[in-house]
Amino acid sequence: MRNCRYCKKNILNDDFYKRNLKNMTDSIIHRGPDDEGHEYFQNCFLGFRRLAIVDLSKDGHQPMYSDTKNECIVFNGEIYGYRDLKKEISEYTFKSNTDTEVILALYQKYGSELPKHLNGMFSVAIWDEEKQQLFCVRDRFGEKPFYYATGKNSEFIFASEIKAILATGLVDKELNDEAVSHFLRHSYINGHQSIYKNIKVLPPASQLVYKNGEIEISQYWNLPAEELNITENDAIQKFKSLVDKSVEKQLIADVKVGAFLSGGLDSGTLVALSSRYNSNLTTLGFEYQGEWNEMPEARSISQKYNTNHKEVSLKDEEIPNLLVELLKKLDEPLADTAILATYTICEEAAKNMTVVITGNAGDELFGGYKWYQKEKEILDKGSANPSFLTFYKIGSTASEKIGFRKGQNYFLDKIFRAKFPDIVSYQKEKVHSNFTKKETALLLKSNTEYEHLYDFPLDKTNLNTPMKWISPILFREIIW
């Protein structure tokens, strides 16, 4: 389900904006091939492309009006447990079985407090005709995208993809030097920016109100300030319960559901849990060449849980054309070689299923990567004096020349801990780091750089800090 729209005064009779809205929805037809809708108000136009997952009937058509016809919504995503929420809103007259209408009912009841009652992945915009305001909200981790811009004639424009905003012709394609700098250094566009200077991102866990030509943004949620003080056994039991409930909720759909299965612990766990609620589960895996191939493990898991397992692969000669196709569909650069495998397996999944469960993010959130092990080592050993860095380098070189391997290793360790005295400096300067600040400045011929500000203290003594750190970028949706 995908959305885009305009807000500007007195545009109801302006064919220019109606044509442009159609251009926007046409540009993202790949995101919503099942249905299209447009609604026009005096000061606001809403457009939508639908990917039907819950309530496949015409009752799920968007933009959708509330029972009073005062509110109109476009909604991209899924609300988990929405059927239970629906039971709690007896005063609202429902006309569909969709989670979309549940959001409308919650907005009527709670107004700007709506986000606190939503659990899921979502990007929502509600036009309130009486208040003459647009209320927008994005999920806690930014799983669903929300881009917005101010047009050449002061229009407020938003969409699920950058290409839809550019399709209006009302926003200049000037590159954002800060975003380019960040990409060169860290291989991704920061989740609070876009690659274009004039196109903004509504941050995760934020809501936006547009009224009287003014934009007001506020944050409605943050990571808990205090960590749970519980035993390891209690933590394991709580984690098992949360994951199980999460899988159960996300399997609720009126379409075929599948799962990606790499053979690893994260995807294997989700397949095991999913098989409890879906006895006819289809699993998909990507067959790499050489030591990266985990399909033997995936086949074993599939056999154990009796899934309908399929595999895809890529030949070397297919990669150039695939890269060209892929780059046309991406709105922003992404330096991740796994994207080729991801795109290939998603194409296969799209042939006969709409919803797919994946194990993405397990390594990032639970310490599965080697950099977490290195950060634990930094915490255990402590720092070395940066003032002695030159001495350590001389010692390393001298030890190497005389063949004193033990001494060389000693000095190399000192060099490392002098350059990265704590886990925060290591995460900033080493993890996902390509070019140095100096190299980036030379490439861009500019000293422009971007340093993301976090809403929690960067505790240098706590390994949970880098795990929290990764969350704002972790769930940026890869848009085909």
Disulfide bonds with the S-S distance in Angstrom:
none
